[in-house]
Amino acid sequence: MQDFRVCFVGVGSIAKRHIKNLRAICPTRGLNITIDAYRRSSSSYEAEGVDRVFTDLKDMEAHYDAVFITNPTEYHLDALRSFHEVSDHFFIEKPLVSLKQLDSASGFPFRKDAVYYVACPLRYNAVIQYIAENIDVHDVISVRSISSSYLPDWRPGQDYRDTYSAHKDLGGGVSIDLIHEWDYLSFLFGKPLSVKSLIGKKSPLEIDSDDYAIYIGEYKDRIVELHLDYFGRKTIRRIELFTKNDTIVGDLVSNTISFLVEGKTIDFHEERDDFQKRELNHFLDVIYCGKENDSSHEHAVDVLKLTQGDV
């Protein structure tokens, strides 16, 4: 067994999911994982699967194989600075940084010998993976993608008005929160030549961030439409492909893909942890098996710009 020493900076819900999934997959890869966690608060904290919790950087290990940056977006750059010289590689939750930190991120001294992987797990959903592996993109004339859901339902038990999503100055807004859509669209089709966008607020939600973002992206041989909102009362997350011979509907909520002309539907019977584990395995393949890092910090900056209609 090979030792794999990691540290989590921030131990919220997404960190807990990663910790659970890493504990499940590392033994299957011959990795003996130990997990530290760093948090700013000095209040008592216990997390299942964490070996040690620190609130002072001076008390921590001298070196880690990977640091998982899972704290709020506006603190990602600070975490990178603090841990940059004590870790070989970095797994950074999306988005890489907040919009106001883009210039600082561009000037950050990223090391050539380190992997900086920016998480966007929806591209590992079985529907998106099936499209990537089985649909010839040259047959796709038009794409329509939508993610519509109701922000007050996102985090049960928490007032949506108190979340970062509700506040622009904390990095909130549907254009950033739902960055997954632009990530998987660029994963499937590459970067558009140009983008037109409408971003703003129309609903009665008590937020100061944007609650809708609508885009039209133009490619050389196809067009892409994308609709994002915080106010849809019934969750919809779907991609529709209009090809030369069929109309293909990928439903990321039910995890099905339907071929409307052919009359065929595939049900992937997938749970969220399935594609989250796929992404973690990909990260491990990048750092241990030499696989290409297809979600680098450069790609993450490009996707962040796309969310603002900047090409």
C-alpha positions, 0 to 999 in steps of 0.5 A: 500500500502506498501512503496518500496524505491529504488535507482538506481546507474547509469541511462543509458538506462537499468536503464530507462527501469527498472524504467519504468517497475517498475512504471508499475508493483509495483502498481499491487503488492500493492507497493508504489514505490519511486525512487532515482538515484545516478550518479557521474556527477554533470551535470544537469539530469532529468529522467522520473519516478525518484523522486530525483537525487543525486550526493553526497552520504551524501544527500541521504536517510538513508536506501533503500529497494533495490538498483539497480546497473546499472552503468558500470560493472567496477564500480559495486563493488564500488557501492556495497561497497558504498551502502552495509550498506544502503540497504536491497537487491540488483539488479545487472546488468550482469555481476556481476563484470569484469573479473579482479575483480573476486578475489575481488568479491569472497572476498566481505562480502556478507550479509546472510540477503540480496538478491543479484540478478544478472540480466540476463533477457533472461532466462525469454524470453518466448522461454526459459521459455517454454523449461524450463517448457515443455521440459524434459531435459533428452530427450535432447542429444545435444544443439546448441546455437548461438548469432550472431550480428553486433556490429556497429548496437547495439547502433544507433547514437553512434560510436561502437569504443567508447563503452565499448564493443570495449575495453577489459580493460573496460570489453568489448568483446563478451564472456562477453557481451553475457553472457546471453547464458551461463546463460540460458544454465546453467539455463536449463541444469546446469553447464557442467562437462568441457568446451573447448573454442576458444576466440579471434578476427578475423573480421576487426572491430576496437576493441581490445576486442574479437569478437568471442567466441566458446565453447563446453560444455560436460555434463554426458548425452549431449553435448552443442555447443555455438557460439557468435560473434560481426560480423554477419550482420544479427542478429541470436539468437537461440537455437536448441535442438536435442532430442530423438524424434524431433529437436526443434528450439527456435528463440529468435529474432522472439519469436517462437519455432518450432518442426521440426518433429512434424511440429508445431510452437508456436508464443509467440508474445512477446515484450522485456518489457514482459520478463524484467517485468517477471524478475523484478517480480521474484526479488520482489517475492524473496525479498517479497515472499521468492522465491528462488534466482536462480541468486545469486552472487555465480551463477553469478561468476560461469557463468562469469567463464564459459564465459572464458572456466573455469570450 
